[in-house]
Amino acid sequence: MTDTTTPRTLERIIAPYILSSTPTAIATLWKGAGTVFSFTVADTHATSSQNCIAKVVTDAPSLRSDVIESYIVEQDFYNNGFPQRLGGRAEIPSCIIASDMGGGNAKRKGKKEKGKKRKGGGTGSAVCQYLGTSPRFVSVLSNLSIDRPVTAIDLDFGQARASLLWMANFHSSFLGEVGRGWQKFPTPGRTEEALRGLWDVGGFWCLDRKADMVKVMEKVYSDELKARVLKENPDLVGVENLAKRLKKAARALRERLSGEHNPSAWFTLIHGDLKGENIALPEVCEEGSSASVYDFQWTGAALPVVDLAYFFASALDPSALERESELLDWYYQNLKRGAGKKKLFTRAEFQELFEVAFLDFMRWLCSYGLWGGPAEAWTLRRADGILKRWDGGNVIEEEMYREAIMNNLNGKG
């Protein structure tokens, strides 16, 4: 951790490195929470240099408490030994510094900091043009885009395969090593000792964290379907009641993904936000090419399929989605190779869990508001098709969804 008793400037934070280029703003964080800068650092003898980015998060009043805590999670990921446990199997940024600039422990315990003076910066007087007046979290990381310069919103087949190889290597590195916090059903916190500050339940969309959104999902989905989705996709039929069906199935889907129905050996660390913007790709993705990944705010324990479900629903081009089976085969083969002698689900169990996780993510998406894009119609049809095996396209009672989903678990579906 950085010495917070010194003035808060970027130059002080990166010491003993020195800036060898002027930082340039390259991105703004979600809801104006801060800025990402790129720059070059050199060692004190100027004999070597490294391209870096700085992620500067401010105490923005618009940020929810769980989002603030997610930045603490990312810092804990870098500071508590998780990158070292990867052993280079899945490339992530190397971390020069990951620092909570003030009040991290108090915020974590839910205590107010009103009027509290922070070390090294008073209550936030301007001391650095890059850190701003009230920096809360600062991370200085290696710049993955130097070797992997491509970022895509809708990944093609080759890019998807490179990303799935990264996931397989990341997930296999932590299989069976994430404790038992995922067996609980409170609002997800960070209590599991084995996770050392990461989320007990990974991913921002889990039902435990977003249960209040279930109440509004039918209206949100119906309004958007009428206002935009059906106009943009006139051949999209049979999905009008999708949100109502997912609402009825929500708790059974979450239960199926819990430790109550899956052995501890199957749980791992998931990234929790594998959208295209967080993935760095090589210019040409050949077989065996791997992506690199940023942003570990929502990293925590879950079944690996939870990452895959979000990735398929949010990051792929329809041309890649049409080859879903090939992509899942590729991931599973590489996960199995990386797992070695660790206990792993069969390919059939993996497929079933993926489809449940996909519906669980779509439950959140219908309540939040559909994202649009070229893959939207595919995701809605895919969710409808999975549900139809259980409900025939009609809304059934919660207990009937639970029975159907658990029968599927037992090989009866």
N, C-alpha and C positions, 0 to 999 in steps of 0.2 A: 504494500500500500504506500501511497505517496505521503510525504511529510506535510500534514495540513497546517503546520505552524508557520510555514513560509508563505509569502505572498502568492496568490493563486494566479499564475500565468502559465501559459502553455510551455514556455521555455523552462520554467522551474519543474514542471511535472515530468518532462521527458529527460531531465538530467539523470545520468551524465551524458546522454546524447545531446547534440546541438542541432538546431534547425539549419538545414543547408538550402532550403527553398522556402518561398513565401507560401503559407497555407492558402488553399483555394477552396471555397465552399462548393461542394458537389451535390449535396442533397439536403432536404429538410425532413426532419423526423415527423412521425405521425402526430397530427393535431398540433403542429407547431411546437413540439416538445423540445426541439433543439436543432442542431446543424451537424452535418458530417463534412469534415475538411480533408483534403489530401495534401500531402507535403512529403519532403524527403528529410531524413535525419542522417547525421553522420556521427561517428564516435568522436571522442574528444581530440583525437590525433588526426581526424579527417582522413583516415586511411581506408575507411569503408563507409558505404552509405546504404540506406534501406528506404524503400518507398512505403509510406504509412498512410493510414487514415486516422482521424480523431473523431470519435462520436461524443458530442457534447450535449448532454441532456440538462435542461434548465428546470427550475422548480415552477413549471407552468401550472397556473391555477386550474386549467381546463382538464388536467389529467386525473383520472380516477385513481383511487388508492391502490387497486390491484395492478394498474399499469405502472405506477411508481414502483410497486414491489417487484414487478417483472424486470425492471432495470437492476434492482438489487440481485435478483436471480441470475441475470447475465453476468454481473460482476462475480458472484459466487462461483459460477461455472468456470470462469478463467482463473480465479484465485485459489480454488480448493482442489486442484489436482486432476480435474477431469480431462483436460487436453493431453496431459502426460499419459493417462491410461489408454488413450487411443493409440499411442505408439506409432503415429504416422499413417495408420491404416485408412483414415478418412481425413482429408485435408481441411483444416480450419485456420483462421488467422492465428499467427503467433502474437502473443500479447506482451507489449512493453509495459503497459500500466493499465490497471482497471481500478479506478478509485471512486469511492463515495466521498464527495467533497464536504459533506456535512449533514449530520442528523440521521444517518442511516439506521442506527440501532433504535433511536427514539421512534422513528417512523415505523419500524418493523413491529414495535410493541404497541403501536396505535396511540402514542403519546403526542400531544400537540407541542409544537416548537415555537409558538408565538412569542416573539420578543427575545428568543434565545440567540445569543451571540455565538457565531461559529468561529472556531479557531482559524487564524490566518486570513480572514476576509471580512471580519465584522459581520454585519447583517447583509452584506452583498454589494459593497461599493465597487464601482467599475475599476478593474485592475488589468484587464486583458481584452483586446479587441476580438479574440477568438473564443474565449470562455464566456464573455458577456458579464452581466452584472450579478447573476445568481446561478452559477453552475452547480448542479447537484451531482451528476455522474459524468466522469470523463474516462473514456477508454481509448487508448492508443494501440492500434493493431496493424499488423502487416497488411499491405494492399494486395488482395488476391487477384485483382483485375490485371495485374502486370502479366501474369502467366495465363490467366483465364479471363480474357477481356469481354466475353459475350454475356449479356444478361437478356433473357427473353421472357416476355409475359406469357406467351402461349408456346410451350416447347414442342419441337417436332420429335419424331421417334428416336433419333440418335441422341438428342439432348436429354430426352426422358430416360433413356437407358443409362447415360452417364450419371444422371442424378440418382437413379435407383441403385447404381453400383455404390455411390457414396453412402446412401441410406443403409444398404446391406452391411457395409463395413462398419458404419457407426453403430447400428443396432446390435450387430454380433459382438461388438467389443464390450457391451454392458449386459448381455443376456443373463438373467438370473442373479444380478448383483445390485438390485435397487431396493431391497428391504421389503416391507409389508405395508407401507402407508397407503398403497393403492387399494387395499382391502376395505378401507373405511369410506364412509359416505357423507362426511361433513363438507362444509364449504372448503374446497381444497386449500390447504395451507402449506407450510414448509416445516413439518415436524419430524419427518422420518430421518433418523440419524444417518443411515447409509447414504442419503442423498445430499447431505452437507449443504443445505441451503437452497436446493432446487425444489421444484414443485412436487408435492406428494402425488398429484395427478397432472400429467403434462398436457399441454394444448389449451388454448384459450377458450375453446368452444364446449368443453365437457359440461354435461347436464348439471353436475354439482355446482358449477360456477355460474351457469346461465339459466337456472330453473325458472327465474322470474319471466324470462322471455317467452316461455312456452304459452303463457296466458294470452299473448298478443299475436302468436304466429299465424293463426288462421286469417285474421284481418290483414296483417302485413302482406302475407302471400297473395291473398285474394285481390287486394287493391293493386298490387304490382302486376299480377297476371293480367288483369283487365286493362290497366293503363298502358302497359308496355309489352310484356312478354308475348302475348298471343298475337299482337300486331306485328311484331318482329319475326314471329315463327308461326305463320298461319296454318302450317300442317301439323302443329303440335297439339295432339288430342289426348284425352284420357287422364290429364294431370290436374284437373280442376280441384279435385278433393285431396291432393297429395299432402298438403299441410295438415289437414284434419286427420288423415291416417297416421302420419308421422307423430302427431301429438298423442294419439292413443297408444302408439308403440314406444314412446320415448323412454319410459322407465324400464321396459323390458330390454330395449337395446342397450341401455347403460348397464343394466345388470349382467347382460351377456358378455360385456367387455370387462367385467370386474374380476377380482381375485376369487370371488365365490365360485366361479365356473371355469377358471383357468389356473393351471399350476404356476407357482412362483417362478419356475424356470423359464416361462415364456415371456415374462415381463422384462423390460429393458428401459434405457433412457430413450425418449423420443426428442426430436428437435422441437416440434410443436408449432412451427410456422413456416412450413416448406413451400412458400409461394415463389414464383419465378424471380421476384426482385431480390430474394435472399440467396440465390444460387449463381455462382460464377462458373462459366463454361469455357472450354477451349474453342478456338475458332472452328475447328473441324472435330466432330465427335465420331470417332471410329469405335469399333468393338474393343472394349477394354479401356476406353477413355473414361475418366472420372471427373465429376464436378468438384467444386469446393463450395463451402457454405458459410454464411455469416449469420449473426443475430440469434442469440440463445436465450431470449427473454422468457420463453414459454417451455423451456426444457424441463422435463420431469419424467416420472414413471408412467408407463402405459404399455399396452401391447404394441408391437411395431406396426401393425396394420393401421393404427390411428394416424401415424404420419402419412402412410400411403393413401388413405382415404382423402385426406385434405389435399394432398399433392395431385391426385387424379381429378378431383372436383374443381380445383382452382388454377392449375398451372399448365395443363396440356392442351395442345391443339387437337381438334376433332380427328385429324388424320392419325394422330398417335393413339387417341382413345379407342379408335376402331380396332387397334391391335392390343387391346387390354390384356388378353390371355398371354401373348408373347412377352409383354412387359412384366407381368406378374411372375411368369416362369423364370425370366432373367433375374429378377430380384430374389426369388426363392432359392434358385441355384446358388447365387452368391452369398445369401444369408446362411445357407446350409454349409457351404464351404468355410465361411468365417466362423461359424459356431463350433466346428470341429466335433468334439465328443459331447458338447452340451446338449441337453434335452431340447427337442424342437417339435413343433406341431407338424403334422403331415401336410402334403400339398392340398389335400381335400379340406382339412381343418383350416388351413391358411386361407383358402378361397372363401369359406363360410364366414370366417372372422373379418375378412376384408369387406364383404358385402354388408355385414352388420355395422362395421365402423363407417362405411360409406353412408349408410342411412342415418347414422348418428350425426355425422357432419351435416348432412342435408337437413336434418331437423333444426340445427342451429341456423343454417343459411336461410331457410324459409322464415325463421323468426327475425333475423337481422335485416333481411332484404337481399334479393338475388343480385348478383354482381354483373349480370350481362355477359357480353363477350361471345366469341364463336362457339364455345363448348357448352353454353347454357342449356340448349335443347337436349344435348346428349346426356347431361347430368340428370335432368328431370326425367327423361325417358328411362334412364338406367335405374333411378330410384323407384320409379313406378313399376318397372319390370321385376325388381327384387320383391317388392311388397306384394305384387300380384300372386306370387307363389303361396302367400299366406292368407291373403284376404280377397283374392279374385278381383281386385280393383274397387272393392266396396269397403266402407268404414265398418269395422267390427269393434267389439268391446276390448278394453285394455287387457283383461285376463285372457281373452282369446288370442291376442297378439303374443302375450307372454307364453301361452301354451304352444303356439306355432313356432316361436323362436326357440324355445327350449327343446321341442321335439326335433327341430333342425339340428340342434346341438347333439342330440342323442342318435342322430342318423335316421330319424323317422320322417324328416320332411321331404 
